[in-house]
Amino acid sequence: MDWQEKLIALFLYINKHYDSELFMYAERMSNNADPEFSDAEVITVYLWGIMNGHGKMKSIHQYTLNHLSAWFPELPSYATYIQRLNRISPVFSGLLPLIQNDFPPLPGPEFIRLIDSMPIMIAKAQRSGGAKIAREIAAKGYNSTKKTYYYGLRLHVLAVRRNGQLPLPDYIGVTPANEADINVLKEIADDLYDAPVYADKAYTSETLDFLLAGQDSPMNTPVKKKKGEKLGMVEKILSTAVSRVRQPIKSLFNRIEEKTGIQTASKVRSTQGLLVHVFGKLAAAMLMLTPDFNS
């Protein structure tokens, strides 16, 4: 498909799901229940902008105004567009499972699950202590990879590994930054059957190992050495093997960040804006994993 066909396909896709299900997340109780610039257009403009490399809201609006005015002649002013987008922020979390339904079929009956998390930072380092935005859902936490404190969220993804391709997200969750990764896996452990799970050391837990082993879903993590202890050769080989198996989920996170810039939320000014930033960008990234929008 050329870009025009993809844009039309995206609008029809959003409009179909909005009319059948997503409207429930954005119902109006006012006289302006049927605006000239529809909610489906609001969503399409945002997703299309993200999918075409425009990570910031102002850039998305300007790009649409400059290059797509014939397609969206009723595009409102920037301030009004932001208000419209934030008002329907719950739509994006409702859109994610609908996109997952359109993922390619999972690999055969024997597959491997990978789990990991990444930070979404509203403020970091010295500024993290004074951040006040979205306190209902955000908190201060520590990012061990970047070795810095930050204020924001953590994105958690449990995905199915595919040979030679990016893994497909099976579970997507968002928690405050201070929530331990292992708690998320414990919450969904009852739904994991008949597939090994590969994770990093943050998920090491004897209780979790026992629970998953009873469901034929053995837990595999790098060997966690005790303080002052050195790993033996066998333990090093095992840890390296686990890290290689779970590498694709790192690639998935890198792809999401590269395409959407989801990790940096410093321009967000409200809880609704944060929800759009997280779930809207996730929806765009997930669409790009489906056959129709894979590029």
C-alpha positions in Angstrom: 0.0 0.0 0.0 1.1 3.6 -0.6 0.8 6.2 2.1 -2.6 7.4 1.0 -4.0 3.8 1.1 -2.5 3.3 4.6 -4.0 6.5 5.9 -7.4 5.5 4.6 -7.0 2.0 6.0 -6.0 3.5 9.4 -9.1 5.8 9.5 -11.5 3.0 8.5 -9.9 0.7 11.1 -10.3 3.3 13.9 -13.8 4.3 12.7 -14.9 0.7 12.7 -13.7 0.0 16.3 -14.9 3.4 17.5 -18.4 2.8 16.2 -18.6 -0.7 17.6 -16.8 -0.4 21.0 -14.5 2.5 21.6 -17.3 5.1 21.7 -18.1 3.8 25.2 -14.8 5.2 26.5 -15.7 8.7 25.2 -19.5 9.2 25.5 -20.7 12.8 25.7 -23.6 14.1 27.7 -23.8 17.4 25.9 -25.3 19.1 22.9 -22.0 18.8 21.1 -22.1 15.0 20.9 -21.5 14.9 17.2 -18.7 17.4 16.4 -17.6 18.3 12.8 -14.2 16.9 13.5 -15.0 13.4 14.7 -13.3 11.5 17.5 -12.2 8.9 15.0 -10.4 11.7 13.1 -8.8 13.0 16.4 -7.4 9.5 17.0 -6.3 8.9 13.4 -4.4 12.2 13.3 -2.5 11.3 16.5 -1.7 7.7 15.5 -0.7 8.6 12.0 1.6 11.4 13.2 3.3 9.0 15.6 3.6 6.3 13.0 5.3 8.8 10.7 8.0 9.9 13.1 6.3 12.9 14.9 6.7 12.2 18.6 5.6 15.5 19.9 2.0 16.8 20.0 2.8 20.2 18.4 4.7 18.5 15.6 1.8 16.1 14.9 -0.7 19.0 14.6 1.7 21.1 12.4 2.4 18.1 10.2 -1.3 17.5 9.7 -2.0 21.1 9.1 0.8 21.5 6.5 0.5 18.2 4.7 -2.9 16.6 5.3 -5.3 19.6 5.3 -7.1 18.1 2.3 -7.7 14.9 4.3 -8.7 16.7 7.5 -10.2 20.0 6.5 -12.0 20.5 9.9 -8.8 20.1 12.0 -9.3 22.4 15.0 -6.7 24.7 16.5 -3.8 23.2 18.4 -5.3 24.1 21.8 -8.7 22.7 20.9 -7.1 19.5 19.4 -5.2 18.8 22.6 -8.4 19.3 24.6 -10.2 16.9 22.4 -7.4 14.3 22.5 -7.1 14.4 26.3 -10.8 14.2 26.8 -10.9 10.8 25.0 -7.7 9.5 26.5 -9.3 6.3 27.8 -10.0 5.2 24.2 -6.3 4.3 23.6 -6.2 1.7 26.4 -9.4 0.2 25.0 -7.8 0.1 21.6 -4.8 -2.0 22.5 -6.6 -5.4 23.0 -8.4 -4.8 19.7 -5.1 -4.3 17.9 -3.7 -7.5 19.6 -6.6 -9.4 18.0 -5.1 -8.5 14.6 -1.6 -9.8 15.4 -0.3 -12.6 13.2 -1.0 -16.1 14.5 1.3 -17.2 17.4 4.0 -19.7 16.7 3.1 -23.4 17.2 1.9 -25.0 20.4 5.4 -24.8 21.9 6.5 -21.3 22.4 8.5 -19.1 24.8 7.3 -16.1 26.8 9.6 -13.1 27.5 8.9 -10.4 30.2 10.6 -7.1 30.9 9.9 -3.5 31.7 11.0 0.0 30.7 10.7 3.4 32.4 8.5 6.2 31.2 10.0 9.4 32.7 8.1 12.6 33.4 11.1 14.0 35.3 14.5 12.5 36.2 17.5 13.0 38.5 17.2 16.1 40.7 13.9 17.1 39.1 12.2 13.8 40.1 11.7 14.7 43.7 9.6 17.8 43.0 7.4 16.4 40.2 3.6 16.6 40.9 2.0 15.7 37.6 -0.4 12.7 37.5 0.2 11.7 41.2 -2.8 9.3 40.9 -0.8 7.0 38.7 2.9 8.1 38.8 5.6 7.8 41.4 9.3 8.2 42.0 11.4 5.1 41.2 14.9 4.0 40.2 16.0 3.0 36.7 18.9 0.6 37.2 19.8 0.6 33.5 20.4 4.3 33.4 21.4 4.4 37.1 19.1 7.4 37.9 16.0 8.2 39.9 13.0 9.4 38.0 9.4 10.2 38.4 6.9 8.5 36.2 5.7 5.0 35.3 7.0 1.6 34.3 5.7 -0.2 31.2 5.6 -4.0 31.5 5.3 -6.3 28.6 4.9 -10.1 28.5 5.5 -11.2 24.9 5.7 -14.4 22.8 9.0 -15.0 21.2 9.2 -15.5 17.4 12.2 -16.7 15.5 13.8 -13.9 13.4 11.0 -11.4 14.3 10.1 -9.1 17.1 8.1 -10.8 19.8 4.3 -10.2 20.0 3.0 -8.6 23.2 0.6 -10.9 25.0 0.2 -8.8 28.2 0.8 -5.0 28.5 0.6 -3.3 31.9 1.6 0.1 33.4 2.4 0.7 37.0 3.9 3.6 39.1 7.7 3.7 38.8 8.1 2.4 42.4 6.3 -0.9 41.7 8.6 -3.9 41.7 8.7 -5.8 38.4 8.2 -9.1 40.1 4.8 -8.0 41.5 3.4 -7.6 38.0 4.4 -11.2 37.1 2.9 -12.6 40.3 -0.4 -10.9 39.4 -0.6 -12.6 36.0 1.1 -15.9 37.0 -2.2 -17.8 37.2 -2.8 -17.2 33.5 0.5 -18.6 32.4 0.4 -22.3 31.3 2.6 -24.7 29.3 5.3 -22.2 28.2 8.6 -21.3 29.8 9.1 -17.7 30.9 12.4 -15.9 30.4 13.2 -12.8 32.5 16.1 -10.8 34.0 17.3 -11.0 37.6 14.6 -8.7 38.9 12.1 -11.5 38.6 14.1 -14.0 40.7 11.8 -15.5 43.3 11.6 -19.0 44.8 7.8 -18.6 45.3 7.3 -17.6 41.7 9.5 -20.4 40.5 7.4 -22.9 42.4 4.1 -21.5 41.2 5.1 -21.4 37.5 6.7 -24.8 37.6 3.4 -26.3 38.8 1.8 -24.8 35.7 4.4 -26.3 33.4 5.8 -22.8 32.8 9.3 -22.9 34.2 10.9 -19.6 35.1 14.3 -18.9 33.6 16.5 -16.0 34.8 20.2 -15.3 34.9 21.9 -16.7 38.0 21.8 -14.0 40.8 25.0 -14.1 42.7 25.1 -13.4 46.4 27.2 -10.5 47.8 30.9 -11.3 47.7 30.3 -14.4 45.6 31.6 -15.2 42.1 29.7 -17.2 39.5 31.2 -20.5 38.3 31.7 -21.4 34.7 28.4 -23.3 34.5 26.4 -20.5 36.0 28.0 -18.0 33.6 27.1 -20.1 30.6 23.5 -20.5 31.9 23.2 -16.8 32.5 24.5 -16.0 29.0 22.1 -18.5 27.4 19.1 -16.9 29.2 20.1 -13.5 28.2 20.4 -14.5 24.5 16.9 -16.0 24.6 15.3 -12.9 26.1 17.2 -10.4 23.8 14.3 -10.0 21.4 12.2 -8.3 24.1 15.0 -5.7 24.5 14.8 -5.3 20.7 11.0 -4.8 21.0 11.4 -2.0 23.6 14.1 -0.4 21.5 11.8 -0.4 18.5 8.9 1.1 20.5 11.2 3.8 21.8 12.7 4.5 18.4 9.3 4.8 16.7 7.4 6.7 19.4 9.8 8.3 22.0 7.6 6.9 24.7 10.3 6.9 27.4 10.4 10.7 27.6 7.2 12.3 28.9 8.6 15.6 30.1 6.1 17.7 28.1 3.1 16.0 29.8 1.0 18.4 31.9 -1.9 16.3 33.2 -3.0 12.7 34.0 -5.1 12.6 30.8 -2.1 13.8 28.8 0.1 11.1 30.3 -2.5 8.4 29.4 -2.5 9.7 25.8 1.3 9.7 25.8 1.6 6.1 27.1 -1.4 4.3 25.5 -1.6 6.3 22.4 2.1 5.7 21.6 1.7 2.0 22.5 -1.3 1.7 20.2 0.8 3.2 17.3 3.7 0.9 18.0 1.4 -2.1 18.2 -0.3 -1.2 14.9 3.1 -1.3 13.3 3.4 -5.0 14.3 0.2 -5.9 12.5 0.4 -7.1 8.8 -1.6 -4.1 7.5 0.6 -1.4 9.0 4.0 -3.2 9.4 6.7 -1.0 7.9 
